[in-house]
Amino acid sequence: MNTRKQQQQHFVQRALWTRVILFVLVVGAVCYVGASLCDAKESGADMAGLMGAPKDVSNAENSVEMDDMGRFAVDQYNTKEGKNLSFKNVVSAKKQVVSGTMYHMVIEAHGDDSVKMYDAKVWHKPWENHKSLEHFKPQESSATGMRSVPVGDPVIKEAAEHALKGLNDRSNSLVPYELRQVMTAHAEATDEHTNFDLHIKVARGAKEEEMKAELHRTADGKWSLKHAGPM
């Protein structure tokens, strides 16, 4: 009798444990599916945010990928227009997802004994082995007489340092700005002074910002920051 009662108790315990295990498995499956759906939703949202919106390429001037795209753009322009530009480097770049990738670049190239800046767009669809130059045009001088200046020019580096110093002098933050990149530079020179317009990328901590800086340099080398602020 005791043996039968023990068997019944053992059977009940096994049934309870089976239900507990099934419950745990069901809950785990529901959580897994829910997490997968959330990940898929977030991934879709990230892609949706990227589609159609150009995104900055970090450190474009040192990117092998951007270097290849920049050289391709210059080579295609030379072939189509019968020119003889010499590629120097990619100054800045953005990527845009549009049935492939559209590369928006500011390119520094040498031609006719001068270095100029060019705006270029290259469309790349790797699955079709397709790459085409969609736009290539020299940056025009502004109505005020400003002309593009290579960002690697020593005077532009000096101007950027003065712009950075001015930003930090005007800031109340204990964390100073750091210069990440000079995106573009323009200058207008007269007999008495030179005006500079810079588009720079700076960082404070982990946050990066793009700034516009207007500077003035006298003939005897004295600098002053006229304006600096977000683009």
Phi, psi and omega per residue, in radians:
M1 nan -0.792 3.118
N2 -1.096 -0.643 3.132
T3 -1.111 -0.722 3.131
R4 -1.144 -0.709 -3.140
K5 -1.138 -0.691 3.115
Q6 -1.127 -0.658 3.116
Q7 -1.116 -0.729 3.129
Q8 -1.108 -0.752 3.131
Q9 -1.106 -0.702 3.124
H10 -1.115 -0.694 3.130
F11 -1.114 -0.758 3.138
V12 -1.099 -0.743 3.135
Q13 -1.096 -0.711 3.131
R14 -1.128 -0.703 3.131
A15 -1.102 -0.724 3.133
L16 -1.123 -0.775 3.132
W17 -1.113 -0.647 3.105
T18 -1.075 -0.750 3.126
R19 -1.130 -0.719 3.131
V20 -1.076 -0.784 -3.133
I21 -1.104 -0.754 3.116
L22 -1.079 -0.704 -3.141
F23 -1.092 -0.790 3.140
V24 -1.090 -0.723 3.135
L25 -1.118 -0.729 3.140
V26 -1.126 -0.803 3.132
V27 -1.069 -0.744 3.134
G28 -1.090 -0.721 3.135
A29 -1.121 -0.738 3.125
V30 -1.088 -0.772 3.134
C31 -1.103 -0.695 -3.134
Y32 -1.131 -0.790 3.132
V33 -1.111 -0.740 3.136
G34 -1.083 -0.757 3.133
A35 -1.137 -0.673 3.127
S36 -1.116 -0.729 3.119
L37 -1.119 -0.699 3.123
C38 -1.120 -0.745 3.129
D39 -1.092 -0.725 3.138
A40 -1.126 -0.698 3.135
K41 -1.131 -0.766 3.135
E42 -1.145 -0.695 3.121
S43 -1.103 -0.728 3.102
G44 -1.112 -0.681 3.128
A45 -1.145 -0.695 3.116
D46 -1.095 -0.756 -3.139
M47 -1.159 -0.683 3.122
A48 -1.102 -0.645 3.128
G49 -1.193 -0.534 -3.120
L50 -1.387 -0.630 -3.105
M51 -1.014 2.151 3.045
G52 1.388 -0.124 -3.105
A53 -1.948 1.945 3.121
P54 -1.063 2.373 -3.137
K55 -2.052 2.379 3.129
D56 -1.056 2.448 3.020
V57 -1.673 2.035 -3.111
S58 -1.210 2.363 3.077
N59 0.965 0.788 -3.059
A60 -1.044 -0.585 -3.073
E61 -1.176 -0.289 3.127
N62 -1.988 0.225 -3.100
S63 -1.568 2.230 3.098
V64 -1.116 -0.703 3.124
E65 -1.054 -0.820 -3.135
M66 -1.182 -0.622 3.090
D67 -1.053 -0.769 3.113
D68 -1.090 -0.766 -3.132
M69 -1.163 -0.686 3.128
G70 -1.139 -0.771 3.108
R71 -1.107 -0.705 3.105
F72 -1.047 -0.779 -3.125
A73 -1.053 -0.805 -3.134
V74 -1.148 -0.756 3.127
D75 -1.060 -0.770 -3.140
Q76 -1.140 -0.707 3.116
Y77 -1.104 -0.775 3.115
N78 -1.050 -0.731 -3.125
T79 -1.157 -0.788 -3.081
K80 -1.268 -0.649 -3.025
E81 -1.811 -0.045 -3.132
G82 1.186 0.534 -3.128
K83 -1.681 3.076 -3.138
N84 -2.382 0.875 3.110
L85 -1.241 2.593 3.074
S86 -1.990 2.074 -3.118
F87 -1.142 2.342 3.064
K88 -1.887 -1.022 3.100
N89 -2.980 2.917 3.028
V90 -1.609 2.125 -3.099
V91 -1.381 -0.795 3.117
S92 -2.677 2.811 -3.097
A93 -2.737 2.699 3.021
K94 -2.327 2.653 3.052
K95 -1.975 2.455 3.108
Q96 -2.356 2.174 -3.136
V97 -1.470 1.968 3.121
V98 -2.579 1.551 -3.077
S99 0.824 0.961 -2.989
G100 2.166 -2.643 3.113
T101 -2.290 2.258 3.029
M102 -1.764 2.154 3.119
Y103 -1.723 2.080 3.072
H104 -1.767 2.044 -3.030
M105 -2.265 2.590 2.889
V106 -1.866 2.049 -3.009
I107 -1.967 2.432 3.048
E108 -1.763 2.149 -3.101
A109 -2.435 2.661 -3.086
H110 -1.872 2.330 3.100
G111 -2.930 2.564 3.135
D112 0.959 0.734 3.092
D113 1.069 0.435 3.093
S114 -2.578 2.715 3.090
V115 -1.800 2.252 -3.126
K116 -2.251 2.851 3.091
M117 -1.800 2.439 -3.121
Y118 -2.254 2.472 2.991
D119 -1.613 2.262 -3.091
A120 -2.414 2.615 3.046
K121 -2.291 2.268 3.085
V122 -2.166 2.269 3.139
W123 -1.784 2.205 -3.073
H124 -2.212 2.160 3.025
K125 -2.153 1.578 -3.014
P126 -1.084 -0.572 -3.107
W127 -1.201 -0.332 3.075
E128 -1.839 0.069 -3.061
N129 0.935 0.729 -3.077
H130 -1.953 2.298 3.064
K131 -2.558 2.221 -3.090
S132 -2.491 2.582 3.077
L133 -1.520 2.042 -3.088
E134 -1.691 -0.427 -3.090
H135 -2.795 2.414 3.072
F136 -2.722 2.010 -3.053
K137 -2.654 2.394 3.097
P138 -1.171 2.511 3.071
Q139 -1.216 2.298 -3.064
E140 -1.500 2.663 3.028
S141 -1.201 2.542 3.135
S142 -1.343 2.944 -3.122
A143 -1.123 -0.368 -3.118
T144 -1.481 -0.044 -3.130
G145 1.709 0.052 3.101
M146 -1.150 2.417 3.103
R147 -2.193 2.587 3.114
S148 -1.128 2.445 3.110
V149 -2.233 2.368 3.110
P150 -0.976 2.353 -3.081
V151 -1.193 -0.300 3.116
G152 -1.496 -0.054 3.128
D153 -1.075 2.336 -3.120
P154 -0.948 -0.642 -3.123
V155 -1.195 -0.514 3.096
I156 -1.258 -0.672 3.072
K157 -1.089 -0.690 3.109
E158 -1.150 -0.726 3.120
A159 -1.087 -0.721 -3.142
A160 -1.117 -0.666 3.108
E161 -1.117 -0.702 3.107
H162 -1.199 -0.635 3.096
A163 -1.112 -0.753 3.137
L164 -1.116 -0.743 3.119
K165 -1.079 -0.725 3.127
G166 -1.132 -0.696 3.104
L167 -1.068 -0.786 -3.120
N168 -1.206 -0.612 3.110
D169 -1.138 -0.559 -3.099
R170 -1.548 -0.174 -3.077
S171 -1.532 2.531 3.078
N172 -1.649 -0.043 -3.089
S173 -1.347 2.568 3.073
L174 -1.361 -0.300 3.126
V175 -1.663 2.039 -3.074
P176 -1.346 2.727 2.999
Y177 -1.254 2.557 3.019
E178 -2.143 2.434 -3.135
L179 -1.370 2.166 3.091
R180 -1.693 -0.753 -3.038
Q181 -2.912 2.489 2.925
V182 -1.599 1.988 -3.064
M183 -1.350 -0.942 3.092
T184 -2.517 2.778 3.133
A185 -2.534 2.422 3.077
H186 -2.318 2.609 -3.125
A187 -2.508 2.620 3.069
E188 -2.321 2.074 -3.054
A189 -1.919 2.457 2.997
T190 -2.218 -3.101 3.138
D191 -1.187 -0.443 -3.020
E192 -1.824 -0.441 -3.071
H193 -2.793 3.005 3.067
T194 -2.331 2.307 3.061
N195 -1.781 2.450 -3.125
F196 -2.189 2.379 2.975
D197 -2.038 2.081 -3.126
L198 -2.057 2.505 2.957
H199 -1.971 1.906 -3.038
I200 -2.132 2.691 3.032
K201 -1.915 2.183 -3.129
V202 -2.164 2.886 3.120
A203 -2.403 2.488 3.015
R204 -2.276 1.855 -2.984
G205 1.215 -2.298 -3.134
A206 -1.558 -0.138 -3.069
K207 -1.586 2.197 3.080
E208 -1.786 2.518 3.124
E209 -2.423 2.629 3.026
E210 -1.793 2.281 -3.063
M211 -2.167 2.652 2.992
K212 -1.906 2.284 -3.128
A213 -2.238 2.332 3.084
E214 -2.018 2.146 -3.087
L215 -2.205 2.786 -3.133
H216 -2.295 2.271 3.089
R217 -2.197 2.219 3.133
T218 -1.372 2.954 -3.109
A219 -1.096 -0.467 3.123
D220 -1.615 0.223 2.987
G221 1.554 0.264 3.117
K222 -1.558 2.264 -3.081
W223 -1.782 2.606 2.988
S224 -2.575 2.422 3.124
L225 -1.616 2.028 -3.103
K226 -1.493 -0.646 -3.113
H227 -2.757 2.539 3.028
A228 -2.690 2.282 -3.134
G229 -3.049 3.039 -3.124
P230 -1.039 2.608 3.105
M231 -1.207 nan nan
